[in-house]
């Protein structure tokens, strides 16, 4: 599949199938938020999906095959980020070391979101892990994101973001909530896309869910590619992309 067409593209198919259609060296940034193998059915008012594999080994085999099929499509200057959680982050990092090489590791990002339950038997689990790797440790493209400083000395100034991303998850009343389970906040994906994909580059999300990555990429002037096996996810993503494009066009006319 050619990446010459600048319009966003989302397909209803499996990650593995979609990866095999991509031209070699055509993608700048891959962000994948795959199922976490929680053993549950993730559900919300606008859709649901089964987040369950036979075993951790089966889950890792599933993920390894898809990541391996995607690597040829990434540019030598490209980056890949896998969004996982405490269940498998340690195993996925070893897998990425094996597929790409230990020297390709860039960051272990912690997305600290605050919401969620607590337990009397352990520290409250309030973060996800995002493992970031570059294909070439000397050439990958990266633009450090800037965030508001919190110290009194730098009050009112910006500083480079750390590897702990303190971005709230989407609350139930937020305007951006579309009702699809495990939807990620637009602020998180805007930060990652801005940092990891050059302007005009191509972003791929092969487990696009509600489409937040693609919406962020399109709004930031990147080409957006994605797929999901869930027809509800694809429908929601297409609708969000259309609404975002319309809003951008209206803003341009008024400006």
Residue frames relative to the residue before (quaternion, step in Angstrom):
aa qw qx qy qz dx dy dz
X 1.0000 0.0000 0.0000 0.0000 0.00 0.00 0.00
X 0.3946 -0.7353 0.5060 0.2179 3.57 -0.83 1.00
X 0.3122 -0.7381 0.5684 0.1860 3.56 -1.15 0.67
X 0.3808 0.7465 -0.4746 0.2693 3.62 1.21 0.34
X 0.6310 0.5261 -0.3319 0.4636 3.59 1.09 -0.64
X 0.3268 -0.7956 0.4741 0.1883 3.62 -0.51 1.13
X 0.5446 0.6421 -0.4055 0.3559 3.60 1.19 -0.27
X 0.5636 -0.5820 0.4512 0.3742 3.61 -1.12 0.62
X 0.0783 -0.7877 0.6097 0.0399 3.56 -1.14 0.66
X 0.0237 0.7794 -0.6250 0.0364 3.54 -0.90 0.98
X 0.1199 -0.8060 0.5792 0.0203 3.56 -0.89 0.98
X 0.3723 -0.6907 0.5722 0.2386 3.53 -1.22 0.60
X 0.4597 0.6386 -0.4884 0.3773 3.55 -0.04 1.31
X 0.6365 -0.5259 0.4077 0.3899 3.54 -1.34 0.13
X 0.6477 -0.5285 0.3969 0.3790 3.55 -1.17 0.67
X 0.6675 0.5183 -0.3121 0.4340 3.59 0.83 -0.97
X 0.6530 0.5097 -0.3079 0.4680 3.58 0.95 -0.86
X 0.6763 0.5007 -0.2886 0.4568 3.56 0.90 -0.96
X 0.6358 0.5485 -0.3337 0.4284 3.59 0.93 -0.88
X 0.6785 0.5107 -0.2885 0.4423 3.57 1.01 -0.79
X 0.6369 0.5106 -0.3367 0.4693 3.61 1.24 -0.12
X 0.5833 0.6251 -0.3614 0.3719 3.60 1.23 -0.32
X 0.4919 -0.6458 0.4974 0.3061 3.54 -1.09 0.73
X 0.5526 -0.6018 0.4469 0.3643 3.61 -1.00 0.67
X 0.8581 0.1217 -0.0995 0.4888 3.56 -1.04 0.81
X 0.4849 0.7038 -0.4042 0.3259 3.59 1.05 0.69
X 0.7107 0.4406 -0.2388 0.4938 3.62 1.24 -0.33
X 0.3489 -0.7557 0.5230 0.1835 3.56 -0.94 0.94
X 0.8169 0.0287 0.0364 0.5750 3.57 0.94 -0.85
X 0.1237 -0.7601 0.6360 0.0498 3.54 -0.90 1.04
X 0.0026 0.7547 -0.6560 0.0098 3.54 -0.87 1.01
X 0.0059 0.8074 -0.5886 0.0412 3.57 -0.65 1.08
X 0.0897 -0.7614 0.6419 0.0126 3.53 -0.89 1.06
X 0.0339 -0.8532 0.5205 0.0046 3.59 0.45 1.21
X 0.6811 -0.4045 0.3660 0.4885 3.59 -1.25 -0.02
X 0.4080 -0.7357 0.4969 0.2132 3.57 -1.11 0.70
X 0.3872 -0.7202 0.4776 0.3215 3.60 1.29 -0.12
X 0.1636 0.8145 -0.5319 0.1641 3.55 0.83 1.06
X 0.4559 -0.6755 0.4541 0.3601 3.58 1.19 -0.51
X 0.6512 0.5084 -0.3015 0.4761 3.57 1.30 0.02
X 0.4209 -0.5965 0.5865 0.3507 3.50 -1.41 -0.07
X 0.2674 -0.7624 0.5704 0.1479 3.58 -0.61 1.15
X 0.0719 0.8304 -0.5427 0.1036 3.57 -0.59 1.09
X 0.0510 0.7478 -0.6609 0.0381 3.52 -1.24 0.64
X 0.7493 -0.4443 0.2445 0.4258 3.59 -1.24 0.19
X 0.7573 0.3900 -0.2145 0.4779 3.62 1.10 -0.58
X 0.8267 -0.0699 0.0418 0.5568 3.60 1.17 0.13
X 0.1353 -0.7704 0.6175 0.0834 3.52 -1.35 0.11
X 0.0100 0.7778 -0.6272 -0.0403 3.54 -1.27 0.36
X 0.4811 -0.6703 0.4922 0.2776 3.53 -1.19 0.64
X 0.1349 -0.8039 0.5786 0.0267 3.56 -0.60 1.20
X 0.4835 0.6699 -0.3924 0.4045 3.53 0.74 1.09
X 0.0357 -0.7683 0.6390 -0.0009 3.56 -0.97 0.99
X 0.6693 -0.5152 0.3459 0.4086 3.58 -1.22 0.40
X 0.7843 -0.0905 0.1070 0.6043 3.57 1.06 -0.77
X 0.6580 -0.4677 0.3916 0.4416 3.55 -1.30 0.11
X 0.6306 0.5373 -0.3347 0.4491 3.58 1.00 -0.78
X 0.6512 0.5069 -0.3166 0.4678 3.59 0.98 -0.82
X 0.6280 0.5325 -0.3242 0.4658 3.56 1.04 -0.79
X 0.6885 0.4794 -0.2875 0.4621 3.59 0.85 -0.94
X 0.6124 0.5311 -0.3453 0.4728 3.59 1.07 -0.66
X 0.6294 0.5361 -0.3141 0.4668 3.57 1.01 -0.90
X 0.7065 0.4643 -0.2648 0.4638 3.57 0.84 -0.99
X 0.6371 0.5433 -0.3321 0.4343 3.58 0.93 -0.88
X 0.6569 0.5213 -0.3261 0.4363 3.60 0.84 -0.92
X 0.7002 0.4753 -0.2705 0.4590 3.59 0.95 -0.86
X 0.6335 0.5030 -0.3368 0.4820 3.58 0.99 -0.73
X 0.6502 0.5258 -0.3170 0.4476 3.59 0.91 -0.90
X 0.6746 0.4910 -0.2937 0.4664 3.59 1.03 -0.79
X 0.6719 0.5081 -0.2868 0.4562 3.59 1.18 -0.53
X 0.5520 0.6615 -0.3881 0.3273 3.59 1.04 -0.71
X 0.6600 0.5107 -0.3510 0.4246 3.68 0.82 -0.76
X 0.6536 0.5291 -0.3198 0.4365 3.60 1.13 -0.51
X 0.6075 0.5743 -0.3541 0.4191 3.61 1.23 -0.32
X 0.4994 -0.6541 0.4854 0.2950 3.56 -1.00 0.89
X 0.6197 -0.5429 0.3984 0.4031 3.63 -1.14 0.43
X 0.7001 0.4289 -0.2555 0.5106 3.59 1.18 -0.54
X 0.5198 0.6993 -0.3702 0.3219 3.57 1.32 0.05
X 0.3024 -0.7239 0.5987 0.1613 3.49 -1.45 0.25
X 0.1266 -0.7621 0.6280 0.0937 3.54 -1.26 0.51
X 0.0851 -0.7890 0.6083 0.0136 3.56 -0.94 0.95
X 0.1203 -0.7673 0.6268 0.0618 3.55 -0.93 0.96
X 0.2337 -0.7759 0.5791 0.0893 3.54 -0.79 1.13
X 0.1069 0.8009 -0.5700 0.1490 3.57 -0.42 1.27
X 0.3486 -0.7302 0.5320 0.2494 3.60 -1.22 -0.20
X 0.8118 -0.3263 0.2021 0.4401 3.55 -1.36 -0.13
X 0.5692 0.6213 -0.3881 0.3733 3.59 1.11 -0.53
X 0.8560 0.1090 0.0144 0.5051 3.58 0.82 -0.98
X 0.3853 0.7603 -0.4814 0.2042 3.64 1.16 -0.10
X 0.6552 0.5163 -0.3175 0.4510 3.61 0.98 -0.79
X 0.6725 0.4831 -0.2907 0.4794 3.57 1.04 -0.79
X 0.6498 0.5134 -0.3209 0.4596 3.59 0.99 -0.79
X 0.6271 0.5257 -0.3538 0.4530 3.60 0.99 -0.68
X 0.6343 0.5047 -0.3327 0.4819 3.61 0.96 -0.75
X 0.6297 0.5395 -0.3285 0.4522 3.58 0.99 -0.83
X 0.6781 0.4798 -0.2896 0.4754 3.59 0.93 -0.90
X 0.5915 0.5456 -0.3620 0.4706 3.59 1.08 -0.64
X 0.6851 0.4873 -0.2837 0.4612 3.57 0.94 -0.88
X 0.7039 0.4704 -0.2720 0.4575 3.60 0.93 -0.86
X 0.8097 0.2908 -0.1138 0.4969 3.57 0.92 -0.95
X 0.5240 -0.5910 0.4391 0.4282 3.57 1.09 -0.75
X 0.5581 -0.6398 0.4174 0.3239 3.56 -0.94 0.89
X 0.6692 0.5126 -0.3070 0.4418 3.59 1.05 -0.71
X 0.5866 0.5732 -0.3724 0.4345 3.61 1.29 -0.04
X 0.4695 0.6766 -0.4401 0.3580 3.58 1.27 -0.10
X 0.1711 -0.7936 0.5790 0.0748 3.59 -0.93 0.96
X 0.7993 -0.1548 0.1530 0.5602 3.59 0.71 -1.07
X 0.2103 -0.6669 0.6890 0.1905 3.47 -1.38 0.46
X 0.1284 -0.8205 0.5562 0.0305 3.55 -0.16 1.33
X 0.2084 -0.7469 0.6198 0.1205 3.54 -1.12 0.75
X 0.1554 -0.7633 0.6198 0.0951 3.56 -0.69 1.08
X 0.1231 -0.8059 0.5789 0.0166 3.54 -0.39 1.31
X 0.0514 -0.8666 0.4956 -0.0256 3.58 -0.37 1.24
X 0.4760 -0.7510 0.3857 0.2461 3.62 1.18 -0.11
X 0.7163 0.4394 -0.2780 0.4655 3.60 0.87 -0.85
X 0.5381 0.6213 -0.4677 0.3253 3.56 -1.31 0.24
X 0.6345 -0.5746 0.3787 0.3519 3.53 -1.29 0.33
X 0.2865 -0.7162 0.6016 0.2074 3.50 -1.36 0.13
X 0.2671 -0.7666 0.5698 0.1282 3.56 -1.30 0.27
X 0.4529 -0.6732 0.5022 0.2992 3.59 -1.08 0.62
X 0.6806 0.5188 -0.2705 0.4410 3.59 1.30 -0.23
X 0.7992 0.1196 -0.0632 0.5857 3.62 1.24 -0.09
X 0.6132 -0.4810 0.4439 0.4422 3.58 -1.31 0.11
X 0.5519 -0.6276 0.4333 0.3374 3.58 -1.01 0.80
X 0.3416 -0.7340 0.5550 0.1913 3.57 -0.92 0.97
X 0.0869 0.8348 -0.5258 0.1383 3.55 -0.27 1.30
X 0.7221 0.3827 -0.2818 0.5026 3.60 1.00 0.62
X 0.2689 -0.6879 0.6422 0.2051 3.52 -1.43 0.28
X 0.3705 -0.7106 0.5549 0.2234 3.55 -1.33 0.27
X 0.0907 -0.7684 0.6321 0.0434 3.57 -1.01 0.85
X 0.1694 -0.8087 0.5612 0.0489 3.56 -0.46 1.26
X 0.1168 -0.8269 0.5500 -0.0063 3.55 -0.55 1.25
X 0.0026 0.7941 -0.6048 0.0597 3.55 -0.81 1.11
X 0.2346 -0.7480 0.6025 0.1499 3.56 -1.20 0.62
X 0.5331 -0.6439 0.4343 0.3355 3.57 -1.03 0.70
X 0.7792 0.1188 -0.0653 0.6119 3.57 1.07 -0.70
X 0.3932 -0.7657 0.4514 0.2351 3.61 -0.43 1.16
X 0.6969 0.4567 -0.2740 0.4803 3.59 1.20 -0.39
X 0.7836 0.3836 -0.1626 0.4608 3.59 1.15 -0.46
X 0.5005 0.6872 -0.4497 0.2740 3.61 1.08 -0.36
X 0.4512 -0.6929 0.5049 0.2478 3.56 -1.12 0.83
X 0.1395 0.7825 -0.5964 0.1122 3.56 -0.93 0.91
X 0.0974 -0.7672 0.6331 0.0340 3.55 -1.00 0.95
X 0.3776 -0.7560 0.4727 0.2498 3.62 -0.28 1.17
X 0.3545 -0.7337 0.5323 0.2297 3.61 -0.73 0.98
X 0.2949 -0.7517 0.5698 0.1526 3.53 -1.12 0.77
X 0.0687 -0.7937 0.6045 -0.0028 3.54 -0.96 0.93
X 0.6246 -0.5447 0.3807 0.4101 3.63 -1.14 0.43
X 0.4369 -0.6802 0.5270 0.2621 3.56 -1.00 0.87
X 0.3084 -0.7748 0.5288 0.1578 3.57 -1.07 0.71
X 0.5856 0.5866 -0.3847 0.4063 3.60 1.17 -0.30
X 0.5928 -0.5671 0.4338 0.3726 3.56 -1.22 0.49
X 0.6220 0.5689 -0.3419 0.4155 3.59 1.02 -0.77
X 0.7835 0.2830 -0.1430 0.5343 3.59 1.02 -0.80
X 0.2185 0.8180 -0.5090 0.1551 3.57 1.19 0.41
X 0.8095 0.2293 -0.2028 0.5010 3.55 -0.87 1.03
X 0.6525 0.4923 -0.3167 0.4812 3.60 1.26 -0.04
X 0.4327 -0.6627 0.5391 0.2880 3.53 -1.35 0.12
X 0.0855 -0.7701 0.6289 0.0642 3.54 -1.26 0.51
X 0.6123 -0.5396 0.4148 0.4023 3.58 -1.24 0.31
X 0.5050 -0.6581 0.4719 0.2988 3.56 -0.99 0.89
X 0.3824 -0.6930 0.5597 0.2456 3.55 -1.17 0.62
X 0.6495 -0.5169 0.3769 0.4110 3.57 -1.29 -0.10
X 0.6045 0.4506 -0.3807 0.5354 3.58 1.27 0.33
X 0.1492 -0.8103 0.5655 0.0364 3.56 -0.42 1.27
X 0.1338 -0.8153 0.5627 0.0273 3.55 -0.25 1.32
X 0.2481 0.7580 -0.5442 0.2601 3.55 0.21 1.36
X 0.4280 -0.7264 0.4635 0.2725 3.63 -0.55 1.06
X 0.4637 -0.6204 0.5422 0.3256 3.56 -1.16 0.56
X 0.6255 -0.5699 0.3813 0.3722 3.56 -1.25 0.36
X 0.2997 -0.7576 0.5473 0.1916 3.58 -0.69 1.01
X 0.6993 -0.5270 0.3016 0.3772 3.56 -1.23 0.46
X 0.7171 0.4354 -0.2465 0.4853 3.60 1.19 -0.48
X 0.4381 0.7250 -0.4495 0.2837 3.60 1.24 -0.08
X 0.5429 -0.6458 0.4347 0.3149 3.58 -1.00 0.86
X 0.6806 0.5069 -0.3035 0.4332 3.61 1.04 -0.66
X 0.5097 0.6537 -0.4307 0.3569 3.60 1.20 -0.25
X 0.1583 -0.8103 0.5613 0.0576 3.58 -0.81 1.04
X 0.5536 -0.6554 0.3767 0.3494 3.59 1.24 0.01
X 0.5244 0.5902 -0.4404 0.4275 3.57 1.19 0.49
X 0.5298 -0.6718 0.4008 0.3276 3.62 -0.78 0.92
X 0.8538 0.1461 -0.1610 0.4729 3.52 -1.23 0.77
X 0.2310 0.7800 -0.5437 0.2062 3.61 1.09 0.62
X 0.2937 -0.7610 0.5579 0.1533 3.58 -0.91 0.96
X 0.5605 -0.6274 0.4157 0.3454 3.61 -1.08 0.64
X 0.5708 -0.6084 0.4379 0.3350 3.53 -1.09 0.78
X 0.6067 0.5757 -0.3585 0.4148 3.62 1.01 -0.73
X 0.6380 0.5295 -0.3272 0.4534 3.60 1.00 -0.78
X 0.7250 0.4374 -0.2552 0.4669 3.58 0.82 -0.97
X 0.5888 0.5428 -0.3798 0.4631 3.60 1.08 -0.53
X 0.6479 0.5149 -0.3215 0.4603 3.59 0.96 -0.83
X 0.6957 0.4787 -0.2839 0.4542 3.60 0.84 -0.97
X 0.6629 0.4975 -0.3123 0.4642 3.59 0.90 -0.87
X 0.6512 0.5177 -0.3195 0.4537 3.60 0.92 -0.87
X 0.7044 0.4779 -0.2624 0.4545 3.55 0.99 -0.85
X 0.8178 0.3514 -0.1121 0.4418 3.56 0.92 -0.95
X 0.7514 0.2981 -0.2001 0.5536 3.61 1.23 -0.12
X 0.4126 -0.7190 0.4904 0.2688 3.63 -0.70 0.95
X 0.6327 -0.5129 0.4014 0.4190 3.60 -1.16 0.45
X 0.7963 0.2503 -0.2135 0.5076 3.55 -0.90 0.97
X 0.5429 0.6345 -0.3929 0.3850 3.58 1.28 -0.10
X 0.5028 -0.6541 0.4925 0.2772 3.53 -1.38 0.02
X 0.1574 -0.7734 0.6120 0.0498 3.54 -0.94 1.05
X 0.1215 -0.7870 0.6032 0.0446 3.57 -0.96 0.92
X 0.0022 0.7523 -0.6588 -0.0004 3.55 -0.99 0.94
X 0.1613 -0.8500 0.4972 0.0661 3.60 -0.17 1.26
X 0.7012 0.2691 -0.2554 0.6088 3.59 1.30 0.24
X 0.0142 0.9137 -0.4054 -0.0233 3.51 0.98 0.98
X 0.2592 -0.7979 0.5199 0.1610 3.63 1.15 -0.26
X 0.8353 -0.1485 0.1259 0.5142 3.58 -0.78 -1.03
X 0.5929 -0.6542 0.3321 0.3321 3.60 1.24 0.15
X 0.3134 0.7881 -0.4935 0.1927 3.59 1.20 0.22
X 0.6408 0.5257 -0.3359 0.4474 3.61 0.92 -0.81
X 0.6868 0.4858 -0.2908 0.4557 3.58 0.88 -0.91
X 0.6269 0.5235 -0.3343 0.4704 3.58 1.04 -0.75
X 0.6529 0.5064 -0.3107 0.4698 3.59 0.95 -0.88
X 0.6659 0.5138 -0.3069 0.4454 3.58 0.88 -0.94
X 0.6772 0.4935 -0.3002 0.4559 3.58 0.83 -0.95
X 0.6650 0.5087 -0.3049 0.4540 3.59 0.94 -0.87
X 0.7167 0.4363 -0.2398 0.4884 3.59 1.14 -0.63
X 0.5838 -0.6275 0.3588 0.3696 3.58 1.23 0.25
X 0.5189 0.5847 -0.4416 0.4402 3.55 1.16 0.64
X 0.4885 -0.6250 0.5043 0.3412 3.54 -1.19 0.43
X 0.2193 -0.8079 0.5414 0.0782 3.58 -0.83 1.02
X 0.0011 -0.7743 0.6318 -0.0345 3.56 -0.85 1.06
X 0.1737 0.8022 -0.5605 0.1104 3.57 -0.96 0.78
X 0.0712 -0.7711 0.6293 0.0661 3.50 -1.35 0.23
X 0.0132 0.7574 -0.6526 -0.0145 3.51 -1.36 0.31
X 0.4810 -0.6766 0.4751 0.2918 3.56 -1.10 0.64
X 0.6432 0.5337 -0.3123 0.4515 3.59 1.24 -0.39
X 0.4125 -0.7274 0.4856 0.2547 3.64 -0.57 1.08
X 0.6028 0.5516 -0.3636 0.4475 3.61 1.08 -0.63
X 0.6454 0.5213 -0.3174 0.4592 3.58 0.97 -0.84
X 0.6661 0.4990 -0.3040 0.4635 3.57 0.91 -0.90
X 0.6431 0.5220 -0.3221 0.4584 3.59 0.97 -0.82
X 0.6660 0.4929 -0.3007 0.4724 3.59 0.90 -0.90
X 0.6440 0.5270 -0.3199 0.4529 3.58 0.95 -0.86
X 0.6615 0.5050 -0.3085 0.4608 3.57 0.88 -0.92
X 0.6532 0.5134 -0.3106 0.4618 3.57 0.98 -0.86
X 0.6621 0.5004 -0.3081 0.4651 3.59 0.93 -0.85
X 0.6457 0.5150 -0.3213 0.4633 3.59 0.98 -0.78
X 0.6498 0.5083 -0.3157 0.4688 3.58 0.99 -0.80
X 0.6583 0.4999 -0.3056 0.4726 3.59 0.95 -0.86
X 0.6542 0.5137 -0.3118 0.4593 3.57 0.97 -0.83
X 0.6535 0.5097 -0.3092 0.4665 3.57 0.98 -0.84
X 0.6489 0.5180 -0.3119 0.4618 3.56 1.01 -0.83
X 0.6547 0.5101 -0.3090 0.4644 3.57 0.99 -0.84
X 0.6439 0.5183 -0.3191 0.4635 3.57 1.02 -0.79
X 0.6521 0.5156 -0.3044 0.4649 3.55 1.02 -0.84
X 0.6440 0.5156 -0.3169 0.4680 3.59 1.00 -0.81
X 0.6505 0.5155 -0.3137 0.4611 3.56 0.97 -0.87
X 0.6503 0.5182 -0.3151 0.4575 3.58 1.02 -0.81
X 0.6526 0.5072 -0.3174 0.4648 3.59 0.99 -0.78
X 0.6999 0.4710 -0.2723 0.4629 3.57 0.97 -0.84
X 0.6598 0.5253 -0.3021 0.4443 3.54 1.20 -0.59
